[in-house]
Amino acid sequence: MKLVIILASMSRAGIDFFQSLLDRHTQISQLPGKFFIDEFLHSIKNIETAEQIGEKFIKDHEEYFDSKINLRERHDKLGENKDESFYVNKFDFLKNFTKLLGKDIKDKKKIIFSINLAYSKASGEDISKKKIIVINVHHLHRIESIADLEFEILCTTRDPIASFTSYVKHWGIKNNFSNYNPWKFYYHLNRCLYGLAKLTMLKKKIMVIRLEDLHKNNLLVMKNVCRNLNINYEKELSISSYHGKKWWGDFISTKDLNGVNPEFENKISQNLFFKKDIFFIEKKLKNFYQKYDYPIRSARNYSIFMFLPFKFELILLFKNIMKLNFKHIFFCLYFYLIRILRINKNDLDLNNYPIKM
């Protein structure tokens, strides 16, 4: 049985959507959402029995057993009429888990496999058919705790300008910047610029899926995924669902995501960028753009302005000046300087980027 880690190389790149397409594949065992494996392994390091580990997992992931409480991912509004949810028996899971794990309570790989298979069995699936264990860690840094294990990586990506637009609009503007700060901006910009490059340093087999292709060339992409994972192609791979119930996207989406969309188009908000901002991103990611066939929008060279702030850095600074939030004002300036200091960091060589599905 093979372990496969899935994550997004940048924000709003469709990793949860991709996971929803894997739902109900007879040869795949997965949990219905993100599993921050690093946090969980740290939380159980002093636990001494399999039963206690299982109980800890249930306590930390109640939404996996009663989806009505998972408002963030809108698992409380599944199905064609958005009035369905799912329920998984905790006692069945715990019984299955303790039996599968046995006394190997310090074996990270067996803990991961046992959690997934116990959950699949409690969900009514035939675990004798499972060939792949899928974990949605969502973020690159969460892999560090299991880097010593053998696994393959499936990574979603997207047009960087569209990714940045979607992140800022949904997490910043939509919420009137109430839960937005300079660290978050820098973290996600850094993730966009260097996420995939960092991922290649793990020296694992990595397969990259463009969100655009996941919609517009779904059949080809999913058949390529199956071929690379050595599993059968099943028609369910074109259906976005959790526990077999149609999924409409998470709560920060501005509209319902009605599954695979062959007419998918990226939305770019030009008002969030100066022209030199787009030039900066495209220059830093020139090999990425070439490798994954993304369009270049910069019509001229703005190198002379490379050290000036991004438009959104100024927007964020202005918002915090208006609020007299001196802590965030300081960090706006701090992270701007950090970004400038990294401006000459070498780009990853074109040939080192992973293959595209």
N, C-alpha and C positions, 0 to 999 in steps of 0.2 A: 504494500500500500504506500502511495506517494503523498508527501506533504507539499501543498502549493500555497504560497503566500500571495495575496492580492492586495494592491495598494494603488494610490494615485500619485503620479510624479508631481502634480501641481493641484491647486484648488479647483473645485467644481469641474473635475475631469471625468465624472461619471462612474466612479468605482462602485458606488452603491447600486447604480443602475445595472452595471455589469454583473454584480453579485445576484441581483434579482433575476437575471436571465439564467443563472445556474440552478435556480430553485427547481426542485423536483426531478433533477437528472438522476436516474436510478443508480449511477456509478459514483456520484459525488455526495459526500457528507459535509454539511456546513451548518453553521449557526445563522439565525436570521438577522444578521447585522454585524456591526463592528465588534471585534474582540481584542481589547487592548491587552495582549498577552504579557507584555512586560509588567504592567501593573498587577495583573493577576498572579503571576509567578512570584512577584515580590511579596504579595499579601499572604501567600501560603507557605512561605519558606520555613516557618516554625510550627506548622501543623503536622500532626503525627499520625493521622489515620486517613484512609481513603474517604471514609464517610464524612469527615470534617471538611476535606477538600471539596467534595460534592456539595455540601451544605453551604460552604463559602461561595461557590460558583452560583448557586441558586439565589443567595442573598444579594450578590452583586449584579445579577442579571435577571431580575424579576420580569422585565419586559419580554424576555425570551419565552416565558411560560404563560404570561397573560398579556397579549399584545395591546389590549385596551389602554394600558398605561404608557405605551410608547408613542407619545404625542409628537416627539421630535421628528421621527421618521414616518409619521402618519400611518402606523400599523394599526391604529384604531379605526381607520377609514379605508379598509381594503374592499376588494370586490367591485363588480360592475356598478353597483349603486352606492359605493362608499359607505356601506353600513355593516361591514363584516370585520371580524377579528379572528385570532386563533388562540387556542389554549393547549398547553402541553402539561401533562401530569408530572408534578415535581417528584412525587414518590416513585413513579416508574423510572424517571431519569436517575434518581439517586440509587435505586436498586441496580439498574443497569451499569451505572458508573462504578460503584464499589466492586461489582463482580468483574468488570473489565480491567480495572486498574490493579486490583489485588493489593499486594504489599509493595508495589513499585512506586512509592509515594514521592521519591526524589528523582524519578526518571521523567524529564521534561517532555520528551517525545511521547511517551506512553500516556502521560497526563493529557496532552493535547488530543491524541487519538481517542482516548477513552471518553473525554468530554464530548467530542463530536459524534462518535458512534452511539454513545448512550443517549444523546439528544435525538439523533436520527431514529433510533429504535423506539424511543418514547413517543416520537411523532408518527409512528406507524410505518416506518420505512424498513425495507429488508436490507439489513446491514451486511448480509453475506454477499451482496452484489457490489458493495462499495470498493472502489479502486483509488479514489482520490479524497484526501482530506483538505478542505479549503478553509483558510483563516483570513478574514478581512482585517488586517492590522491598521489599514487606512493611511498611517504615516510611517515614513522611512525609519525614524529613530526608534520605533517600537520593535524593530527586528533585532536590535543589538542583543537582547536577552536570549535569543535563540540562534544567534549567528553560527554557533558551533554545530547545529543540526543540519542534516541534508534536506534541502528543499529547493523547489523552483519558484520563480517569481513571475506573476502576470501583473503588468503595470499599465494603467490607463493614462493617457495623456491627451492634450488638446491644443489648439491654436493658442499660444501664450497670451496674446492680446485679448482674446475672447475669455480665457480663463481669468485673467486679471479683472476684466470688466465685470464678469459674473460675480466674482468674489466681493469686489468693492460694492456693487449694487445691492447684493443680497445681505451681506454682513455689515456693511457700513451705512449706505444711504437709506436702505429700507427701514433700518432700525434707528434712523436719525443719529447714528454714531453713539448710541447709548451704551453699547457693549463693545466699543471699538477703541483701540489704543495703538500707539506707535509700535509696540512690540509685535502686535498681531500683523500690522501692515508689513513690517520688516520680515517677519517669519515667513509670510506667504509669498512675498516678493523673492526672498532667498530660495524658497522651495521651488518657485517657478524657474529661477535662473540656474540653480545648481542641483535640484532634487534628483534628476535622472543621472547626472554625472556622479553624484555620491553613491547612488544605487549600484552602479557598475563596479565600484570598489569592493563590493562584497564577494566578487568572483563566483557568483552563482549564475545558473542559466536564467536569463531574463527574456521575456517576450513582451513587446510593447503593443498596446491596442489603442489606436486613435478613437476618441469618442465619436468623431465624425463618421468613421468607418463602421463603428458599432451600430449606428443607425442606418447609414446609406448603403452599406454592403454587409448587412448582418449575416446572411447565409454563408457567404465566403469566409468572413472572419470567424464565426463560430465553428465552422468545419475545420479551419486551420487550427483553432484552439484544441479541438478534439483530437486531431491528428498528432499534434505535438504532445498532448497529454496521454495519448494512447487509450482513449475512451471512445465509445460510440457516439455518433451524432444522433440527437433526439430532437423531435420537433418542439419540445418544451423550451429549447434554447432561444427561441424567438419570442418568448412570452415573458413579460416583466411581472413577476409575482413573488409573494412570500407565503409559504405554506399553501401554494396553489391558488392563492387569492390575489387578484389583480392589484398591483401597486401603482399609486399615482404620484410618487415622488415625495421628497421630504417637505417639512413645513416652511422652509425658506424659499422654495421655488415660487416664482410669481404666478405660475399657472399649473394646472394639472398636467403631468407628463404621461401622455397616453401611450405608453409602451414604445416599441421601435417605431421611429419616424423616418421613413425614406426621404422625406422632404426637409430633413433637419438642416438648419442654417445657423451659423454662429452669429451672435449679436455683439456688435462692437459699439461702445459708447465713446465717440471721438472727444466728447466734452470732458472726459476724465484724463485726457493726455495732452501734453504739448507734442508737437511733431518730433521734437528731439527726444522725448521719452520713448516713443515707438522706435526711433532710430537706435537708441541705447539698447533696448531689449533685443532687437533684431541683430545688432552687432555682437552682443554677448552670446547670443544663441545661433549664430550663423550656421554652425555645423548641424545643430538640431533642426533648423528650418530646412536645410538641404536634405538631411537624412529622411525626414518624415513628410516632405513635400508640402510644407506650409507656405502660404503666400507672403512675399515681402511687400510691405506697404510704403517704406521710406523711399521717397523720390530723390532725395539729396542727402549730402553728408552734413551732419550736425556735430561733428567731433569737437568743434571749438566750444560747444555748449555742454559737453558731457559732464562737467563738474557742477552744473546748476541743479537745483532741486527738481524733482518730479512735480508735476502739477498737483498730484494727489498728496504729496508730502506737504505742499503749501496749504492745501485745503484742510488737512488734518491739523497742521500748526495753527491756522486761523481759528478753527473750531475750538481748540483748547485755549487760545488766547482769549476768546470771547467768554469762555467759561472760567477764566482765571485758574485753570488747572496747571499749576506750576510744575508739578511732577511730570505730567505728560508733555508740557512744553520742553522741559529739559530732555526727555527721551526722544522727542521729535528731532531735536538737534543732534543728540547722541547717535541715533540710528542712521541719520543722514550721513554723518561723518564716517560711520562704519561702512556704509554702502560705498562711499567715495573711495575709501581706502582699499576696497576690493575691486575697484574699477579695472585694474590691469591684470586681474587674475586670469591665468591661461584658460582658454576654452578647451573642453574635451575634444580630442581628435575625432574626426568624422567616423573613422573606422571602428572606434571603440563603442559607439552607441549601439544598443541592442537591436536585434532584428524586429521588424514590424510584422504583425499578424496580417 
